[in-house]
Amino acid sequence: MSVASLNFLLYLLVTVVVFYICPVRFRWVILLISSVAFYVIAGGAQFLPYIILTSFAIWIFAYFIGRQNEALAKELSAEGLTKEDKKALKAKYKSRSRILLILALVIGIGILCVTKFSHYLMDYLVTLPECADGAASAAMWLIMPLGISYYTFSTVGYILDVYWKRCEHERNFLRFFLYAIYFPHIVQGPISRYRLLGQELKKELRFDYARVVSGVQLMIWGFFKKLVIADRLHIFVSNVYDGAPHPGSIFLITILFDAMMIYTDFSGYMDIVRGASQIFGVELEPNFNHPFFSKSVPEFWRRWHMSLGSWFKDYVYYPLTVSRWMKAVNKKTGKKPFGRFVTLAIPVLITWFLTGLWHGTGLPYICWGIYYGVLITLSVGFARGYEAMNRALHINAESFSFKLFRMIRIFFVFMGGRLLTSPGGLENTWLVIKTVFTDFQGWQLFDGSLTYYGLAAYDLVLLFICFFVVWAVSMMQERFSIRERLANQNIIFRWVVMYLAIFAVIIFGEYGVGYDPAAFIYMQY
């Protein structure tokens, strides 16, 4: 059951009605039951034990780590302890907590790695006659459960926060399980923090008309981006990236469409689930903040998939920078030429290598991670040099023209990243690049050839109108909240806007033959 389907809307409506009928103190239980039911319907009952066992393992180890923290605080409060006594106590309890943490990480990350990477081994074994039957049977049990990357990172972040004493451990497993399986974010994120989402789910969740309307409005905007734009673009992109040769001009427009497709697909999904969650009174962390308005690659990744970038920054990048071996590297290279650049580059490249593996297995995703790792390293490492160059060339970095140049540059950087993964292999990537430069055939952009790839001229015109709408709305959202402004208008105007938006989705949404509302791009991660 996709969140872009009519079935999801019906499921959400029933859940909302039951949720608000029940007494306030039981509403979190309704969310738990509906989340489990959603997971069974969307992902299959056979995968429910994965999330139950991994969530329980993380919870129980975090519980004991929390108890260790409490015991340490109690012993440290005793009178007469010397500095050495306190240091010894901290070392003893930290050693115990570290063992518990490692066991939890082995279980949580281990299951994720097995399910995410094992199919490569299975694909190889299936080619061997003596292993084919066994490998095919094993592959049936190693299919990746729905949302495993997202709930694993959410729960692993929780136990690390407990270990680092950033938040208190949860004593009620069912409360923690609701945080892990909460249905608006289980499939495709955002990767929530327990100290944020966990506390949101503990609030008194009362009905608020203005908040419900605001949530519905956000959902409509998400449906517009997903059904009207992303699914229409998917038809064109998939028909071009079908393995057949195409002119370079067609490949070029496809690279552009592919970048817009993943943005409207992923951000549309986030708008839908954030809006649905707001109806219950639960705020999910924002995952997008108009990334194509960014002026640099690091800023882009602070605006795109914000919860993932924040997770890797807090739980991978920062721990790497303060680790013993990184301090040793810094000590050896700090006084040498480019020493600071080396100590910057190592954690960034490791972090982005792992980010690439999170997005997908295989060489294209490793190259994708290295691509962004190198660009971010260069951007940060030579930031002062870029500023000096701008001053020397008398470039006004605050002028509209230069800001526009940087935004266009970011969009091309993003298209370059997508080009590494979208065509279906680095060989196809090279074929696309080579064709663009050696067999462009630019006239095919204007002679009707664009209509040979699944979209009529009407669809193409509609797409470019929609691109303008998304850009205009994003520009306004950079300055103010459109939903807040709309809420201040008279009721007739508000409902006219709402009905127009709803009918735009119904009339222009892509529901043709072969339509698959479950095909959100980031679900595969």
N, C-alpha and C positions, 0 to 999 in steps of 0.2 A: 504494500500500500504506500504509494508515493504521496508526499505532501502536496503535489500538484494535481491530485486526482479528486474527482467528485466523492469517492469513497472516504478520503481523508476529511473533507469538509463535513460529511455526514457524521463521521466518527467524532470529529471535534465538536459538532453541535450537540450530540448526545452526551458527550463527556462534560461539556459546559453546563448543560441543563442539570445533570445529576450532581455535578460539583457544587452548584449554587443552591440546590435543594437541600443538600446535606448540611448539618450544623458545622460551624466554622472549625471546631476542634477536630473534625473527622475529614476535612477537605484534603489534607495531605495524603490520607489513606486512599481517597478516590484517585488522586494523581498517581499514586503508586500502582494501584490496580489497573488503571487505564494505560499506564506506561508499560507494564508487563504484557497486557493484552495487545497493545500496539506492536511490541517487539515480536510476539508470537505470530501475529498476522503478517507483519512486514518482513520478518527475517526467518521465521520458521521455528517451531517449538524445539526442534532438535538442537538448536544453537543456544537455547536459553541456559542450559547448564554451564556453558562457557562463562557467560557474564555473571551468573550467580556464584560460581566457584572462585573466579578471579576477584570479584568484588568482596566476597567474604574473606579471602586470603589477605587482601590489602587492608580491609577493615580490622581483622583480628590482630595483624602485626602492628598496625598503627595504634590499636587500643593498648597493646602491651608497651609500645614505645611511649605512649602518653603516660601510662602508669609508671614507667621508669622515670620520666620527667618529673612527675609528682613526687615520687619517692626521693629523688635527688634534691628537689626543692625543700622537702621536709627535713632531710638530714643536714642540708646546708644551713638551715635556720637554727640548728642546735648551738648552744653557747659553748665557748671555749675552743672552737676550732681554729687551728692555725692556717696560714695561707697554704702551707704544704698539705695539710689535711684536706682542705677544700679542693686543691688541685688533684689529689689522689682520688677523691670521691667523684669528681667530674670525669676523670679518665676511666674509672671503673664503670660508671653508668653509660658513658658514651660508647665504650666497647660493647656492652650488652645491646644497646640500641642499634649500633652499626650492624651487628649480626642479624638482628631482626629485620633491619632495612634491606640488607643484601638478600635475604631469603625472599622477602616480598618482591623485590625487583626481579629476581630470577624467575619467579612465578609469573608476574605480570608481563614484563618485557619478553620473557622466554616464550610464553604462549603466543604473544603477538608476532615474534620473529618466526616461530614455527609455522603459523598459519599464513603469514605474509610471504615468506620466502621459500617454503617447501615445494611449491608447485614447480619451481625451476628444476629441482632435483627430480621430481616426479616426471616432468616432461622428458628429462634425459633417460630415466630408467625405463619409461614406456618404449623407447626406441630399442632397448635391448631385449631380444626374444626371451631370454631366460628370466627376465624381471617384469615383463610387460603386464601380466595378469595381476601380480601382487602390487605393482605400482599403481595400476588403474584402480584397484580396490582401495588402496591407502589414500589416493587422491580424493575419494569420495568423503573421507573423514577429515580431510585437511582443508576443506573449502573455508574461506575466511568468513567468520560470522559477521553479521551486519553491524557496522559501527565500531568494530573492535579497536581501530586506531584511535578513535575519539574517546571512548570511555576508558581505554587503557591509559592514555595520556592524562585524562582528568583524574583518575584514581591514583596514578603514580605521583602526579603533582601534589595530591592531598597528603600522601604518606611522607613525601619529602618536606612538605610544610610542617607536618607534625614533628618530624625528626629535627628540623631546624628551628622549631618552636615559633613558627609564624602563625600557627592557629592551634586551637585546642582539639584533642581527639574526640570523635563522635562516639558516644556510649551506646547509641541505639542503632543496631545494624540496619533495620528497615528504613530509618531516616537516611542512612548513608546509601543504601541501595536505591532509594528514590533519586538521590543526587546522581548516581551512576547511570540510571536507566531512564531518567526523565525524558519523556518521548519527544518534546520539541527539539532536543539537541542530541539525541542518541545516534541519529543516522549520519549527520554531516556536520556536527558541531553547532555552535562554537565550543572550543575546548575550555570548559568552565573551571573556575577555581572554587574549591569548597568554601573558602572564607567569604565568597561572594554568593554563588548560587545556593550553597548549603544553607546559608543564613536567610536568603530570599525565601526558600521553601519552608522555613520555620516561622515565617511571619503569619499573622492573622490575615488570611487571604479573603478579603471582603469584596463585595460587588461595588464597582465604581463605574458609572455609566460613561463618563468622559474617557476613562482609561480603556474601556471595552471598545468604544468607537474609534479611539486612536489606534488600538491594536488591529481592528478590522481594516482601517485605512492603510496601515503598513502592509497588511497581507495583500490587499488589492494591488498595491504598487509592486509587490514581489511577484504576484501572478502576471502582471503586465510584462515585467522584464523576462520572466521565464517562458510564458506561453506565447506571447506575441513576438518577442525578439529572439530569445535563445533557441527555442525549438525550431523557428523558421531558419535561423542561421545554421542549425545542426544539419538540416536537409542539404544545404549547399555544401558545407564543409565535408560531410561524410561522402557525398557523391564525387568530390574532387580528390579526396584522399582515399580513393578506392584502389590504388595501385596502378591505374592506367596512366599513360603519359598525357600531359596537358600542356598548353602553351604557358609561357612564363607569366604573362599578364593575368591569366586565370589563377595561377598559383599565388601571385602577389595579392590579388583581391581576397583570396581564400585565407591568407595569413592575417589580413586585416579583419575579416569576418570571424576567424577563429579566436582572435584576441577579444573581440566584443562578445562572442558567444560565451566564453568561459566567465567573463565578468558578469554578464546579465544572468547567466545560469546560476552561478554561485551566490552572487549578491541577492538575486531574486529569491533563492532558497532561504537565505538568512533573513530577509525581510518577512517572508511567510512565517517562519518558525518564531521569530522574535515577536511578531504581531500576535500569533496564536498564544504565546506565553504571556504576553501582556494582558490578554483577556482574562487569564487566571490571576493576574496580579503579581506575576513573577517576571522580573527583568533579567533577560539574558544579556551577556556582554556584547557590545557591538563588534562586528567582525570586519566591517568595511567603513572607510572614511574618505570616499572619493579619491582612490589611489592614483588615478591618471592626472590629478592636479599636482602631483608631487614634483619636486624640483631636483631630487637626487634619488639614487637607487636605495640607500638606507631609509629615506623618508617614505619611499614607495612601500617598503616592507613594514613600515610602521602603520600604513594605511590599508594594506591588503592582507587578508587572513590574519587579522590582528591578534587573535587568541593563539594561533600557532606560533607566530613570531615572538609573542610575549612569553610563551611556554619555553621555547628553545633558548631565549635570552636568559630567563630566570633559572632554568634547570640544567642547561648545558653550557652556554657561553660564559656566564658569570662564574659558575664553579670551576670551569677550565682556567679562567684568568687568575684565580686565586689559589689554584692547586700547587702543590709542592714542586712538581716537575716543571710547571710553567714558570714558577718563581726562579727555579734553577736555570732555565733557558734565558730568562730575563737578566739574571745575574751575569751569565756568560756573554750575552750579546748586547747588553744595554749600552756599553760604551763604544761599541764598534759602529762603523758606518751602516746605516739601515737597520741597526739593532732594534730600534723602536718599531720599525715596520715589520720585522720578523715576529716580534712578540704580539703585534696586532694581528698579523696574517694567520698564525697557527690556530688560535681559537676560532677565528671567523671561518677559516676553511674547513675545520673539523665540524663546526656547527652546521655549515651549509652542506657538507657531504652527507651528514645524518638527515638533514632536512630533505635532501634529494631522495634518500632511501625511504623516508616516510611517505613521500609522494608516490613512489613506485619503485619496483625492482627492475634491474637491468641497466645496461650501459647508458641509454638515453637519460635516465633520471640521475645517474651519477654525474654525467656531463652537465646536466641542468643545475645540480647543486654546486658543482665547481664553477660554473659560469657565473652564478650570482655571488658565490664566495669571492671570486677574483674581483668582480666589479665593485662589491662593497668594500673590499680591502683597499682597492685603488681610490675609491671615492673618499674614504675616511683618511687613508694614509697621506694622500696628496691634497687634502682640503685647503691647507694654507697656500700651497703652490697654485691652486686654481684661483684663489682669491688674489694672490699677487699678480697672476697673469691678467686677470680682469682689470686690476688697477693700472697695470702697465699699458693695456690696450684701451684704457678709458671706457670700459664697458660698464654701463649702469646696471648692476645686477637687480635693481628694484624696478626697472622699467617693464612695461607690459610686454614689449617685444621679446626681451630676454626671458621673462617668465614663460611666455608662449613657446619659445625655442626649447626651454628645458622640459616643458610638459610634452612636447612632440618627441624630444629625445627619449624620455621615459617610456613613451608608448612604443617606440621602435625597439628599445631594450626589451620590453615585455614581449613584443612579437618575436624577437630573437630567441627568448627563452622558450616560448611556445613552439617555435620551429624545431627545437631539439626533441620534443616529445610527441607532438601531434601527428606527424606524418606516418608514424608506426615503425620507427627504426632509423638509425643514423644513416643508413644507405639511402633511404627515402628522403631524409633531410638534405643530404648532399645533392640528390637528384633535383629537388625543388630549387635549391640555391643555384645550381648550375643552369637549370632551365630558365630561371628568371633573368640571368645575365647573358645567355647565349641564344635563347629562342623566345624573345619577349612577346612579339606579335601584339603590340599595343592596340591595334584596331579592333581586336576582339572584345575590348571593353565597351565598344560603342556600336557594334554591328548586330547586336542581339544574341551573341554567343553566350552571354551570362544566363540566358533563360534555358540553356541546355542542361542545367545541373539541378533541376528539381523545383526551381522557383520561376514563377511568371513575372512579367514586367511589373505587374501590380504589386507583387511581393517585394520586389527590389525597391520600388518607390516607397512603399510602406516602411521598409527597413530604414531607409535614410531619413524619413520623417521621424521615426522612433529614435534614431540616434540623436537627432536634434532635441527631441523631447527629453531624453535622458540627460543630455548635456545641460539643457536649460534648467531642469529640476535640480541637478547637482550643483550648478552655479548658485541657485537660490538657497539650497541647503547649506552651502558653505557660509552663508550670511545669516540665515535665520531658520527656525523650525517651521516648515510649511504646515504641519499638522496643528501646531499651536496657533498660527495665523488663521487657519481655516476654522478652528474652534471659536474664534472671536467674531466670525461672520454670522449673519442672520441665518436662521434655520433653513429657509428656502434655498439660499445660495449653497449652503453646505450639502443638502441632499441632492441638488442638481449636479454638483461636482461628483458626489459619490455615485449617483446613477450613471453619469456619463463614463466614469472610470470602469464601473462594472460592465456596462454594455460594450465598452471598448475591448475588454478582455474576452467577453463572450463572442463578439462578432469577429474580431481579428485574431483570436487565439488559434494556434496551429493544432488541429485535432484530426488530421487526415489519416489515410491508410498508413499503417506502420508506426503510428504515433505511440511512443512509449513514455508515459509520464514519469516512470521510475528512473529514467536515464539521466539523473543529475550527475554531472561530471565528477564532482568531488566525492560521490558515494564510493567510488572504486578505491579511494585512499583509506 
